[in-house]
Amino acid sequence: MRFLRSENIFYNSASISQLDRQLLYSHKSCVLWLTGLSGSGKSTIAFELEKCLFMNKIKTYVLDGDNLRTGLNQNLGFSVDDRMENNRRIAEVAKLFIDAGIFTICASISPFREGRLLARQLFQPGRFFEIYIDCPVNECIRRDPKGLYSKAASGEISNFTGISASYEAPDRPDLVVKTDRLTIEESVQKIIQFINSNELI
């Protein structure tokens, strides 16, 4: 799927800058991009992390891949082109969110390195962090919280990442969280430690 860029469009700059918003909110805005297989724990970790940040008065929001496919991305399927477009749209929305001063957590399989690299390139250095939610596919299959692996194995779902479609693990993620070894709470704390060590809040 390829979309043509519209002509005669002019970007309008805001009178309130990202820095203005950060000073008002007393924290930086950035993107934490959680990538990993279905069932690895991305969404669960993202929403628990959001709750933790919110309780500490951080303006934050989760852009969840499944949630976005019910609205903004509902016209996309699971071909390579559609997955790349899904990835691009999430990144563009995240860019708007951090411009608004919001600490943005993206939870999306985003299976292709190219797609994640293109997402990173939308942001200034120090504003995008790729977090690999690392869980062996066998453990994801054992968990199968949505029953998707069972459907993929029976042929009900085609182009399913980890079964009939590939997942390209990050080469050099900013952080790796091994959810077959850590609890949800431990995983969230590891990300909080990463946030603090990078002075993001």
KOLFIZA-361078 format. One record per atom (N, C-alpha, C): residue number from 1; residue in one letter; chain; x, y, z. Coordinates in steps of 0.1 Angstrom, whole numbers. Layout:
N
     n   res   chain       u       v       w
   NUM     A       A       X       Y       Z
...
***
This chain:
201
     n   res   chain       u       v       w
     1     M       A       8     -12       0
     1     M       A       0       0       0
     1     M       A       9      12       0
     2     R       A       6      21      -9
     2     R       A      14      34     -10
     2     R       A       5      45     -11
     3     F       A       7      56      -3
     3     F       A      -1      67      -3
     3     F       A       6      79      -9
     4     L       A      -1      87     -17
     4     L       A       6      98     -24
     4     L       A       5     110     -14
     5     R       A      16     117     -14
     5     R       A      16     129      -6
     5     R       A       8     140     -12
     6     S       A      -1     147      -5
     6     S       A      -9     157     -10
     6     S       A      -1     169     -14
     7     E       A      -5     176     -24
     7     E       A       2     189     -28
     7     E       A      -5     201     -22
     8     N       A       2     212     -23
     8     N       A      -4     225     -18
     8     N       A      -8     224      -3
     9     I       A       1     217       5
     9     I       A      -1     216      19
     9     I       A      11     224      26
    10     F       A       8     232      35
    10     F       A      18     240      42
    10     F       A      18     238      57
    11     Y       A      29     235      63
    11     Y       A      30     232      77
    11     Y       A      29     245      85
    12     N       A      20     245      95
    12     N       A      18     256     103
    12     N       A      24     254     117
    13     S       A      33     263     120
    13     S       A      41     262     133
    13     S       A      32     267     144
    14     A       A      33     260     156
    14     A       A      26     265     168
    14     A       A      33     276     175
    15     S       A      25     284     182
    15     S       A      31     295     189
    15     S       A      36     290     203
    16     I       A      32     278     207
    16     I       A      37     273     220
    16     I       A      46     261     216
    17     S       A      58     262     221
    17     S       A      68     252     217
    17     S       A      68     239     226
    18     Q       A      74     229     222
    18     Q       A      76     217     230
    18     Q       A      83     220     243
    19     L       A      93     229     242
    19     L       A     100     233     255
    19     L       A      91     240     264
    20     D       A      82     249     259
    20     D       A      72     256     267
    20     D       A      64     246     275
    21     R       A      59     236     268
    21     R       A      51     226     275
    21     R       A      58     218     285
    22     Q       A      71     215     282
    22     Q       A      79     207     292
    22     Q       A      81     215     304
    23     L       A      84     228     303
    23     L       A      86     237     314
    23     L       A      73     238     323
    24     L       A      62     238     316
    24     L       A      49     239     323
    24     L       A      46     226     331
    25     Y       A      49     215     324
    25     Y       A      46     201     330
    25     Y       A      57     196     339
    26     S       A      69     203     339
    26     S       A      80     199     347
    26     S       A      85     185     344
    27     H       A      84     181     332
    27     H       A      90     168     327
    27     H       A      92     169     312
    28     K       A     101     161     307
    28     K       A     103     160     293
    28     K       A      93     151     286
    29     S       A      92     152     273
    29     S       A      83     143     266
    29     S       A      92     134     256
    30     C       A      88     122     255
    30     C       A      96     113     247
    30     C       A      87     101     243
    31     V       A      93      92     234
    31     V       A      85      80     230
    31     V       A      93      68     235
    32     L       A      86      59     243
    32     L       A      91      46     246
    32     L       A      84      36     237
    33     W       A      91      30     227
    33     W       A      85      22     217
    33     W       A      87       7     221
    34     L       A      77       1     226
    34     L       A      78     -13     231
    34     L       A      74     -22     219
    35     T       A      84     -30     215
    35     T       A      82     -40     204
    35     T       A      85     -54     209
    36     G       A      78     -63     203
    36     G       A      79     -77     207
    36     G       A      68     -86     202
    37     L       A      69     -99     203
    37     L       A      59    -108     198
    37     L       A      45    -106     205
    38     S       A      35    -110     199
    38     S       A      22    -111     205
    38     S       A      23    -120     218
    39     G       A      18    -116     229
    39     G       A      18    -124     241
    39     G       A      31    -122     249
    40     S       A      40    -113     245
    40     S       A      52    -111     252
    40     S       A      50    -102     264
    41     G       A      39     -94     264
    41     G       A      36     -86     276
    41     G       A      37     -71     273
    42     K       A      38     -67     260
    42     K       A      39     -53     257
    42     K       A      28     -44     263
    43     S       A      15     -48     260
    43     S       A       4     -40     264
    43     S       A       3     -39     279
    44     T       A       4     -51     285
    44     T       A       3     -52     300
    44     T       A      13     -43     306
    45     I       A      26     -44     302
    45     I       A      36     -35     307
    45     I       A      34     -21     304
    46     A       A      29     -18     292
    46     A       A      27      -4     288
    46     A       A      17       3     297
    47     F       A       5      -4     300
    47     F       A      -5       2     308
    47     F       A      -1       3     323
    48     E       A       6      -7     328
    48     E       A      11      -6     341
    48     E       A      21       5     343
    49     L       A      30       7     333
    49     L       A      39      18     333
    49     L       A      32      31     333
    50     E       A      22      32     324
    50     E       A      14      44     323
    50     E       A       8      48     337
    51     K       A       3      38     344
    51     K       A      -3      40     357
    51     K       A       7      45     367
    52     C       A      19      39     366
    52     C       A      29      43     376
    52     C       A      34      58     373
    53     L       A      35      61     360
    53     L       A      39      75     357
    53     L       A      28      85     360
    54     F       A      16      81     358
    54     F       A       4      90     360
    54     F       A       3      93     375
    55     M       A       6      82     384
    55     M       A       5      84     398
    55     M       A      16      94     403
    56     N       A      26      95     395
    56     N       A      37     104     398
    56     N       A      36     118     391
    57     K       A      23     121     386
    57     K       A      20     133     380
    57     K       A      27     136     367
    58     I       A      30     125     360
    58     I       A      36     126     346
    58     I       A      25     125     336
    59     K       A      24     135     327
    59     K       A      14     134     317
    59     K       A      18     124     306
    60     T       A      10     113     306
    60     T       A      14     102     298
    60     T       A       2      95     291
    61     Y       A       5      88     280
    61     Y       A      -5      81     273
    61     Y       A       0      69     266
    62     V       A      -7      58     265
    62     V       A      -3      46     258
    62     V       A     -10      46     244
    63     L       A      -2      44     234
    63     L       A      -7      42     220
    63     L       A      -5      27     218
    64     D       A     -16      20     220
    64     D       A     -16       5     219
    64     D       A     -19       1     205
    65     G       A     -11      -8     199
    65     G       A     -13     -13     185
    65     G       A     -27     -18     183
    66     D       A     -32     -27     191
    66     D       A     -46     -33     189
    66     D       A     -56     -22     190
    67     N       A     -55     -13     200
    67     N       A     -65      -2     201
    67     N       A     -65       7     189
    68     L       A     -54      10     183
    68     L       A     -53      18     172
    68     L       A     -59      11     159
    69     R       A     -58      -2     159
    69     R       A     -64      -9     148
    69     R       A     -80     -10     148
    70     T       A     -85      -6     160
    70     T       A    -100      -5     160
    70     T       A    -105       8     155
    71     G       A     -96      18     153
    71     G       A    -100      31     149
    71     G       A     -92      36     137
    72     L       A     -82      44     141
    72     L       A     -73      50     131
    72     L       A     -68      41     120
    73     N       A     -64      29     124
    73     N       A     -58      19     115
    73     N       A     -67       8     111
    74     Q       A     -80      10     113
    74     Q       A     -89      -1     110
    74     Q       A     -90      -6      96
    75     N       A     -85       3      87
    75     N       A     -86      -1      72
    75     N       A     -73      -9      68
    76     L       A     -64     -12      77
    76     L       A     -52     -19      74
    76     L       A     -53     -34      77
    77     G       A     -47     -42      69
    77     G       A     -46     -56      71
    77     G       A     -32     -60      77
    78     F       A     -27     -71      73
    78     F       A     -15     -76      79
    78     F       A      -4     -80      68
    79     S       A      -6     -74      56
    79     S       A       5     -76      46
    79     S       A      17     -68      51
    80     V       A      28     -70      44
    80     V       A      40     -63      47
    80     V       A      38     -48      46
    81     D       A      31     -43      35
    81     D       A      29     -29      33
    81     D       A      19     -24      43
    82     D       A       9     -31      47
    82     D       A       0     -26      57
    82     D       A       6     -25      71
    83     R       A      15     -35      74
    83     R       A      22     -34      87
    83     R       A      31     -22      87
    84     M       A      38     -19      76
    84     M       A      47      -8      76
    84     M       A      38       5      77
    85     E       A      27       6      71
    85     E       A      18      18      72
    85     E       A      13      19      86
    86     N       A       9       8      92
    86     N       A       5       8     106
    86     N       A      15      14     115
    87     N       A      28       9     113
    87     N       A      39      14     120
    87     N       A      41      29     118
    88     R       A      40      33     106
    88     R       A      42      48     103
    88     R       A      32      56     109
    89     R       A      19      52     109
    89     R       A       9      60     115
    89     R       A      10      61     130
    90     I       A      14      50     136
    90     I       A      16      51     151
    90     I       A      27      61     154
    91     A       A      38      60     146
    91     A       A      49      69     149
    91     A       A      45      84     147
    92     E       A      37      87     136
    92     E       A      33     100     134
    92     E       A      24     106     145
    93     V       A      15      97     150
    93     V       A       7     101     161
    93     V       A      16     104     174
    94     A       A      25      95     176
    94     A       A      35      96     187
    94     A       A      42     110     186
    95     K       A      46     113     174
    95     K       A      53     126     172
    95     K       A      44     138     177
    96     L       A      32     137     173
    96     L       A      22     148     178
    96     L       A      21     148     193
    97     F       A      21     136     199
    97     F       A      19     136     213
    97     F       A      31     141     221
    98     I       A      43     138     216
    98     I       A      55     144     223
    98     I       A      56     159     221
    99     D       A      52     163     209
    99     D       A      51     178     207
    99     D       A      42     185     217
   100     A       A      31     177     221
   100     A       A      22     182     231
   100     A       A      27     181     245
   101     G       A      39     175     246
   101     G       A      45     174     259
   101     G       A      42     162     267
   102     I       A      36     152     260
   102     I       A      31     140     266
   102     I       A      42     129     266
   103     F       A      44     122     277
   103     F       A      53     110     278
   103     F       A      45      99     271
   104     T       A      50      95     259
   104     T       A      42      86     251
   104     T       A      48      72     251
   105     I       A      39      62     253
   105     I       A      43      48     253
   105     I       A      36      41     242
   106     C       A      44      36     232
   106     C       A      38      28     221
   106     C       A      40      13     223
   107     A       A      29       6     222
   107     A       A      30      -9     224
   107     A       A      25     -15     211
   108     S       A      35     -20     203
   108     S       A      31     -25     190
   108     S       A      41     -36     186
   109     I       A      36     -46     180
   109     I       A      46     -57     175
   109     I       A      56     -51     166
   110     S       A      52     -42     157
   110     S       A      62     -35     148
   110     S       A      73     -45     144
   111     P       A      70     -55     135
   111     P       A      79     -66     133
   111     P       A      91     -63     125
   112     F       A      92     -52     118
   112     F       A     103     -50     109
   112     F       A     113     -39     114
   113     R       A     125     -42     113
   113     R       A     136     -33     117
   113     R       A     135     -20     109
   114     E       A     132     -21      96
   114     E       A     131      -9      88
   114     E       A     120       0      93
   115     G       A     108      -6      97
   115     G       A      97       3     102
   115     G       A     101      10     115
   116     R       A     108       3     124
   116     R       A     112       9     136
   116     R       A     122      19     134
   117     L       A     131      17     125
   117     L       A     141      27     121
   117     L       A     135      40     116
   118     L       A     125      38     107
   118     L       A     118      49     101
   118     L       A     111      57     112
   119     A       A     105      50     122
   119     A       A      99      57     133
   119     A       A     109      65     141
   120     R       A     120      59     144
   120     R       A     131      66     152
   120     R       A     135      79     144
   121     Q       A     136      78     131
   121     Q       A     141      90     124
   121     Q       A     132     102     124
   122     L       A     119     100     128
   122     L       A     110     111     130
   122     L       A     113     120     141
   123     F       A     122     115     151
   123     F       A     124     122     163
   123     F       A     138     127     165
   124     Q       A     140     137     172
   124     Q       A     153     142     176
   124     Q       A     160     132     185
   125     P       A     173     132     185
   125     P       A     181     123     194
   125     P       A     176     125     209
   126     G       A     175     114     216
   126     G       A     170     115     230
   126     G       A     155     116     232
   127     R       A     148     114     221
   127     R       A     133     115     222
   127     R       A     126     102     218
   128     F       A     134      92     213
   128     F       A     128      79     209
   128     F       A     137      68     215
   129     F       A     130      59     222
   129     F       A     137      48     228
   129     F       A     130      35     225
   130     E       A     138      26     218
   130     E       A     133      13     214
   130     E       A     135       3     226
   131     I       A     124      -2     231
   131     I       A     125     -12     242
   131     I       A     120     -26     237
   132     Y       A     129     -35     237
   132     Y       A     125     -49     232
   132     Y       A     120     -57     243
   133     I       A     107     -60     242
   133     I       A     100     -69     252
   133     I       A     103     -83     247
   134     D       A     113     -89     252
   134     D       A     119    -101     247
   134     D       A     113    -113     254
   135     C       A     106    -122     247
   135     C       A     100    -134     252
   135     C       A     101    -144     241
   136     P       A     106    -156     244
   136     P       A     107    -167     234
   136     P       A      93    -170     229
   137     V       A      92    -173     216
   137     V       A      79    -176     210
   137     V       A      72    -188     217
   138     N       A      80    -198     222
   138     N       A      74    -209     228
   138     N       A      67    -205     241
   139     E       A      72    -195     248
   139     E       A      66    -190     260
   139     E       A      53    -182     256
   140     C       A      54    -174     245
   140     C       A      43    -167     241
   140     C       A      31    -176     237
   141     I       A      35    -187     230
   141     I       A      25    -197     226
   141     I       A      19    -204     239
   142     R       A      27    -206     249
   142     R       A      22    -212     261
   142     R       A      12    -203     268
   143     R       A      15    -190     268
   143     R       A       6    -180     274
   143     R       A      -7    -178     266
   144     D       A      -4    -175     253
   144     D       A     -15    -173     243
   144     D       A     -27    -166     249
   145     P       A     -26    -154     255
   145     P       A     -37    -148     263
   145     P       A     -49    -145     254
   146     K       A     -47    -143     241
   146     K       A     -59    -139     233
   146     K       A     -63    -151     224
   147     G       A     -56    -163     225
   147     G       A     -60    -174     217
   147     G       A     -55    -173     203
   148     L       A     -46    -163     200
   148     L       A     -43    -161     186
   148     L       A     -33    -171     180
   149     Y       A     -24    -176     189
   149     Y       A     -15    -186     184
   149     Y       A     -22    -199     180
   150     S       A     -32    -202     188
   150     S       A     -40    -214     185
   150     S       A     -47    -213     171
   151     K       A     -53    -201     169
   151     K       A     -59    -198     156
   151     K       A     -49    -198     145
   152     A       A     -37    -193     147
   152     A       A     -27    -193     137
   152     A       A     -23    -207     133
   153     A       A     -21    -215     144
   153     A       A     -17    -229     141
   153     A       A     -27    -237     134
   154     S       A     -40    -234     136
   154     S       A     -51    -241     129
   154     S       A     -54    -235     115
   155     G       A     -47    -224     112
   155     G       A     -49    -218      99
   155     G       A     -60    -208      98
   156     E       A     -66    -205     110
   156     E       A     -77    -195     110
   156     E       A     -71    -181     108
   157     I       A     -59    -179     112
   157     I       A     -52    -166     110
   157     I       A     -40    -168     102
   158     S       A     -39    -160      91
   158     S       A     -27    -160      82
   158     S       A     -18    -148      85
   159     N       A      -6    -149      81
   159     N       A       4    -138      83
   159     N       A       5    -134      98
   160     F       A       5    -144     106
   160     F       A       6    -142     121
   160     F       A      21    -142     125
   161     T       A      25    -130     131
   161     T       A      39    -129     135
   161     T       A      43    -139     145
   162     G       A      55    -146     142
   162     G       A      60    -156     150
   162     G       A      56    -170     146
   163     I       A      46    -171     137
   163     I       A      41    -184     132
   163     I       A      43    -185     117
   164     S       A      35    -176     110
   164     S       A      35    -176      95
   164     S       A      41    -163      89
   165     A       A      45    -154      98
   165     A       A      52    -142      94
   165     A       A      63    -139     103
   166     S       A      74    -134      98
   166     S       A      86    -132     106
   166     S       A      85    -120     115
   167     Y       A      93    -121     126
   167     Y       A      96    -110     135
   167     Y       A     111    -107     135
   168     E       A     115     -95     132
   168     E       A     129     -91     132
   168     E       A     132     -84     145
   169     A       A     139     -92     154
   169     A       A     142     -86     167
   169     A       A     152     -75     165
   170     P       A     151     -65     174
   170     P       A     160     -53     173
   170     P       A     175     -58     174
   171     D       A     183     -51     166
   171     D       A     198     -53     167
   171     D       A     204     -46     179
   172     R       A     200     -34     181
   172     R       A     206     -26     192
   172     R       A     195     -18     199
   173     P       A     186     -25     206
   173     P       A     176     -17     213
   173     P       A     182      -9     224
   174     D       A     175       1     228
   174     D       A     179      10     240
   174     D       A     178       2     253
   175     L       A     169      -7     253
   175     L       A     166     -15     265
   175     L       A     160     -28     262
   176     V       A     164     -39     269
   176     V       A     158     -52     267
   176     V       A     152     -56     280
   177     V       A     139     -61     279
   177     V       A     132     -65     291
   177     V       A     128     -80     288
   178     K       A     133     -89     295
   178     K       A     131    -103     293
   178     K       A     119    -108     301
   179     T       A     107    -109     295
   179     T       A      95    -111     303
   179     T       A      93    -126     306
   180     D       A     101    -135     301
   180     D       A     101    -149     306
   180     D       A     108    -151     319
   181     R       A     116    -140     323
   181     R       A     124    -141     335
   181     R       A     119    -131     346
   182     L       A     112    -120     341
   182     L       A     108    -110     350
   182     L       A      93    -110     352
   183     T       A      88    -106     363
   183     T       A      73    -104     365
   183     T       A      70     -90     358
   184     I       A      57     -88     357
   184     I       A      52     -75     352
   184     I       A      58     -63     360
   185     E       A      57     -65     374
   185     E       A      62     -54     382
   185     E       A      77     -52     381
   186     E       A      84     -63     379
   186     E       A      99     -61     378
   186     E       A     102     -55     364
   187     S       A      94     -59     354
   187     S       A      96     -53     341
   187     S       A      94     -38     341
   188     V       A      83     -34     347
   188     V       A      80     -20     348
   188     V       A      91     -12     356
   189     Q       A      95     -18     367
   189     Q       A     106     -12     374
   189     Q       A     119     -10     366
   190     K       A     122     -20     358
   190     K       A     134     -19     350
   190     K       A     133      -7     340
   191     I       A     121      -5     334
   191     I       A     119       6     325
   191     I       A     119      19     333
   192     I       A     114      20     345
   192     I       A     114      32     353
   192     I       A     129      35     356
   193     Q       A     137      25     360
   193     Q       A     151      27     362
   193     Q       A     158      33     350
   194     F       A     154      28     338
   194     F       A     160      33     325
   194     F       A     156      48     323
   195     I       A     143      51     326
   195     I       A     138      64     325
   195     I       A     146      74     334
   196     N       A     148      70     346
   196     N       A     155      78     356
   196     N       A     170      80     352
   197     S       A     176      69     348
   197     S       A     190      70     344
   197     S       A     192      79     332
   198     N       A     182      80     324
   198     N       A     183      89     312
   198     N       A     178     103     315
   199     E       A     174     105     328
   199     E       A     169     118     332
   199     E       A     157     123     323
   200     L       A     148     114     320
   200     L       A     136     118     312
   200     L       A     125     124     320
   201     I       A     125     122     333
   201     I       A     115     128     342
   201     I       A     122     133     354
***
